[in-house]
């Protein structure tokens, strides 16, 4: 079994990945939060290294690093993909899944699923890059699953390395249940390696998916892994870690995360508050802890003992 950390914008940034991989094991791949690619990327693309941890930049981490791009300009996506290959990151991912309206209305993320011709043009360009392993992260469509079925022939025509599929529509955001009956059909007709992504939050939910899809051995986890950084360890071992041990490990992880955020900004409180919608689930009284942390006005108030 292989496990990937999902790219959650504002959540799974380099500070989180550093602390996570220092204190927990089991992650095989980290797909980085997306780099925005526009027509201007044809002439300039600076500062990308700020999205990488020190170990990722020096190629010393013990997991595969996959930069993710979001955009709709084929030439720009080709150029930046080539740049990442040249810097030693041959695996590049295209975001066709972001559900946020400010993204989708610009024909980006899951909004680009409505334009098979543009996606085909992108794939036609990137396959020209020697050594590139180009993957896609997709949803079932923006408003309808018909979107993804119109794209299957396009996907199967090109040598896509793998396809991460989150079985929701863009308009679903993260609400409701995943649409597994549609995913069932896609597994039968997509000719590439499929990585399942969506609502894996514990051993039980993982087992339900892995037993349903016996041909799939790669899984991406986002929110479930942020809420429980030990989740992949638990899944791989098949047992839940002792609660006291788990709590102590979480405290050490959180301590490093706070320290790393303090190095980056003088005011990490907004970022920390966004984490606590997930972290609170590590405690017996999650709602009380969440309210306490979101009402905090200082780092001292947000520390845990």
VENBELGI-V992211 format. One record per residue. N is the residue number from 0. RES is the residue in three letters. PSI is psi in degrees with one decimal (999 if undefined). Layout:
# VENBELGI-V992211
n | res | psi
N | RES | PSI
N | RES | PSI
This chain:
# VENBELGI-V992211
n | res | psi
0 | UNK | 137.8
1 | UNK | 144.5
2 | UNK | 135.1
3 | UNK | 143.5
4 | UNK | 125.8
5 | UNK | 151.2
6 | UNK | 97.6
7 | UNK | 113.8
8 | UNK | 126.8
9 | UNK | -2.7
10 | UNK | -56.2
11 | UNK | 41.9
12 | UNK | -175.1
13 | UNK | -32.3
14 | UNK | -43.5
15 | UNK | -45.5
16 | UNK | -37.4
17 | UNK | -51.7
18 | UNK | -41.8
19 | UNK | -49.9
20 | UNK | -14.1
21 | UNK | -31.7
22 | UNK | -12.7
23 | UNK | 153.8
24 | UNK | 175.6
25 | UNK | -18.2
26 | UNK | 124.1
27 | UNK | -30.3
28 | UNK | 140.8
29 | UNK | 117.0
30 | UNK | 121.5
31 | UNK | 148.2
32 | UNK | 144.8
33 | UNK | 147.6
34 | UNK | 127.1
35 | UNK | 123.9
36 | UNK | 124.1
37 | UNK | -179.1
38 | UNK | -31.9
39 | UNK | -21.6
40 | UNK | -15.6
41 | UNK | -30.4
42 | UNK | -19.5
43 | UNK | 147.8
44 | UNK | 91.7
45 | UNK | 156.9
46 | UNK | 11.2
47 | UNK | -27.7
48 | UNK | -19.0
49 | UNK | -14.7
50 | UNK | -2.1
51 | UNK | 148.1
52 | UNK | 165.2
53 | UNK | -42.7
54 | UNK | -34.8
55 | UNK | -38.7
56 | UNK | -34.3
57 | UNK | 4.6
58 | UNK | 39.2
59 | UNK | 3.5
60 | UNK | 159.2
61 | UNK | 28.0
62 | UNK | 159.5
63 | UNK | 133.0
64 | UNK | 124.3
65 | UNK | 105.4
66 | UNK | 141.9
67 | UNK | 137.7
68 | UNK | 147.9
69 | UNK | 131.9
70 | UNK | -175.1
71 | UNK | 11.5
72 | UNK | 107.9
73 | UNK | -43.8
74 | UNK | -40.0
75 | UNK | -41.9
76 | UNK | -38.8
77 | UNK | -45.8
78 | UNK | -45.9
79 | UNK | -33.6
80 | UNK | -42.5
81 | UNK | -41.2
82 | UNK | -44.0
83 | UNK | -37.8
84 | UNK | -43.7
85 | UNK | -31.0
86 | UNK | 3.8
87 | UNK | 18.8
88 | UNK | 81.7
89 | UNK | -15.1
90 | UNK | 121.8
91 | UNK | 141.3
92 | UNK | 142.9
93 | UNK | 126.5
94 | UNK | 112.1
95 | UNK | 30.6
96 | UNK | -19.2
97 | UNK | 127.0
98 | UNK | -0.1
99 | UNK | 130.1
100 | UNK | -36.3
101 | UNK | -19.2
102 | UNK | -49.2
103 | UNK | -32.7
104 | UNK | -12.7
105 | UNK | 18.8
106 | UNK | 41.1
107 | UNK | 162.5
108 | UNK | -138.8
109 | UNK | -14.9
110 | UNK | -25.0
111 | UNK | -14.5
112 | UNK | -17.3
113 | UNK | -4.0
114 | UNK | 73.3
115 | UNK | -31.6
116 | UNK | -38.4
117 | UNK | -42.3
118 | UNK | -41.2
119 | UNK | -39.2
120 | UNK | -39.6
121 | UNK | -48.5
122 | UNK | -36.4
123 | UNK | -29.6
124 | UNK | -47.4
125 | UNK | -24.8
126 | UNK | -10.8
127 | UNK | -9.0
128 | UNK | 118.8
129 | UNK | 131.0
130 | UNK | -3.7
131 | UNK | 134.2
132 | UNK | 98.7
133 | UNK | 124.2
134 | UNK | 166.0
135 | UNK | 142.8
136 | UNK | 116.3
137 | UNK | 160.0
138 | UNK | -179.0
139 | UNK | -13.4
140 | UNK | 177.5
141 | UNK | -57.0
142 | UNK | -17.4
143 | UNK | 146.7
144 | UNK | -11.3
145 | UNK | -28.3
146 | UNK | -48.2
147 | UNK | -35.8
148 | UNK | -28.1
149 | UNK | -16.7
150 | UNK | -11.6
151 | UNK | -44.1
152 | UNK | -36.7
153 | UNK | -48.2
154 | UNK | -45.5
155 | UNK | -19.0
156 | UNK | -28.8
157 | UNK | 153.5
158 | UNK | 61.5
159 | UNK | 136.4
160 | UNK | -46.1
161 | UNK | 162.2
162 | UNK | 119.2
163 | UNK | 125.0
164 | UNK | 122.1
165 | UNK | 111.2
166 | UNK | 58.2
167 | UNK | 162.0
168 | UNK | 161.8
169 | UNK | -41.6
170 | UNK | -14.9
171 | UNK | -20.8
172 | UNK | -117.2
173 | UNK | 21.3
174 | UNK | 160.8
175 | UNK | -174.1
176 | UNK | 157.3
177 | UNK | 149.9
178 | UNK | 75.4
179 | UNK | -26.5
180 | UNK | -29.8
181 | UNK | -40.6
182 | UNK | -37.9
183 | UNK | -44.0
184 | UNK | -38.4
185 | UNK | -37.8
186 | UNK | -32.7
187 | UNK | -26.8
188 | UNK | -11.5
189 | UNK | 130.0
190 | UNK | 10.6
191 | UNK | 166.6
192 | UNK | 129.1
193 | UNK | 134.7
194 | UNK | 124.0
195 | UNK | 137.3
196 | UNK | 123.6
197 | UNK | 117.1
198 | UNK | 32.6
199 | UNK | 109.1
200 | UNK | -12.0
201 | UNK | 178.8
202 | UNK | -40.3
203 | UNK | -47.3
204 | UNK | -33.8
205 | UNK | -45.3
206 | UNK | -37.0
207 | UNK | -41.0
208 | UNK | -46.6
209 | UNK | -31.4
210 | UNK | -30.1
211 | UNK | -34.3
212 | UNK | 81.3
213 | UNK | -16.8
214 | UNK | -6.7
215 | UNK | 127.1
216 | UNK | 14.6
217 | UNK | 135.1
218 | UNK | 142.6
219 | UNK | 135.0
220 | UNK | 133.6
221 | UNK | -87.7
222 | UNK | -36.2
223 | UNK | -33.8
224 | UNK | -30.4
225 | UNK | -42.5
226 | UNK | -37.9
227 | UNK | 89.6
228 | UNK | -16.8
229 | UNK | 6.5
230 | UNK | -45.7
231 | UNK | -38.9
232 | UNK | -44.3
233 | UNK | -41.7
234 | UNK | -45.2
235 | UNK | -34.2
236 | UNK | -21.4
237 | UNK | 16.0
238 | UNK | 151.0
239 | UNK | 133.2
240 | UNK | 142.5
241 | UNK | 134.8
242 | UNK | -44.0
243 | UNK | -43.5
244 | UNK | -42.5
245 | UNK | -42.5
246 | UNK | -43.8
247 | UNK | -40.2
248 | UNK | -39.2
249 | UNK | -39.9
250 | UNK | -41.7
251 | UNK | -40.4
252 | UNK | -47.7
253 | UNK | -38.1
254 | UNK | -43.7
255 | UNK | -38.9
256 | UNK | -44.6
257 | UNK | -45.2
258 | UNK | -41.1
259 | UNK | -39.7
260 | UNK | -35.4
261 | UNK | -30.7
262 | UNK | -27.9
263 | UNK | -35.0
264 | UNK | 152.7
265 | UNK | -13.6
266 | UNK | 79.2
267 | UNK | 2.6
268 | UNK | -46.1
269 | UNK | -40.8
270 | UNK | -43.3
271 | UNK | -39.2
272 | UNK | -35.0
273 | UNK | -30.6
274 | UNK | -32.4
275 | UNK | -12.7
276 | UNK | -22.5
277 | UNK | -46.6
278 | UNK | -30.6
279 | UNK | -21.3
280 | UNK | -6.6
281 | UNK | -2.8
282 | UNK | 159.1
283 | UNK | -28.7
284 | UNK | 66.2
285 | UNK | -42.2
286 | UNK | -40.9
287 | UNK | -43.1
288 | UNK | -42.4
289 | UNK | -46.2
290 | UNK | -39.5
291 | UNK | -46.2
292 | UNK | -40.0
293 | UNK | -18.2
294 | UNK | -7.3
295 | UNK | 148.0
296 | UNK | 4.1
297 | UNK | 159.8
298 | UNK | -37.7
299 | UNK | -39.6
300 | UNK | -22.0
301 | UNK | 0.6
302 | UNK | 153.4
303 | UNK | 144.2
304 | UNK | 999
